[in-house]
């Protein structure tokens, strides 16, 4: 049986980094490296979007959220 889970990281950055491809690529790679260390493989592309926060970010800053869906394989052990 498999379960799909969304993994993500958030990054508070200057607003101009929203459109900086180098930063976006580095954020994607960081997330992919973190899930690889945990033994997961992505099943969807990484999505980066501006995230709503509980409190507004400081002036000139935005909160970015990178998300990816991974599949977890559940192993059932029969105790009989």
N, C-alpha and C positions, 0 to 999 in steps of 0.2 A: 504494500500500500504506500502511496506517495502523498505528500502534503506540500502544497505550494506556500511559500512564505515570502513576504516583501522585506528586504533588508535595505537600510538607508543610512546616510550620514548627512549632517547639516553643517553648513559653513557660513559664518557671518563675514561678509566681504564688502569692500567698496562697490558701489552700484555699477561702476564701469566694467567690473569683471564679469557681469552677467553675459556680455557678448564677446569675451576674450576666449578664443578657441583654445589657446594653450592652457589656460587655467581650467577650462571645462574638461579637456582631455586628461589633465593631471588629476582632477577630482574623480573622473570616471575610473582611471587606473587605480587610484587609491582604494576606491570601493571594491573593485574587482580583486585587488590583492588581499583585502581584508576577508572577503568571502572565500577566496581560495585557501587561505590559511586555515579557515574553519572547515575546509573539506567540501564546500559546496561549489556547484557550477551554475552559472546563470542560465535561465530558460527564456528570458526576455532581454531586449537591449536596455542599457542604462538610460534612465530618464532624468534630466536635470531641469528643475523648475524653481521659480521663486516661491518660497514657502511662507504661509502665514504664521506668525509667531504669537505667543500669548501676550507679549508686549511689543509695541512697535520698535523696530531697530533705530539706532541713532541716525541723525540726518546724514544722508550721503551713503548709507550702508543698506544692504539687503541680506536676507537670509535665503541661501540656496539650499535645496535638498536634492540629493542624488539618490535614486531608488532603482533597485533591480529585484526581479522575482527569481527565487531559487527553488529547487525541488529537494525535499527531504525524503529519504526512504526510511519508512518505519519497518523495523525488523521485529517480527513476532516470535517469541520463544515459547514453545509449548512445555509446560512444567510437568506433563504426565510421564 
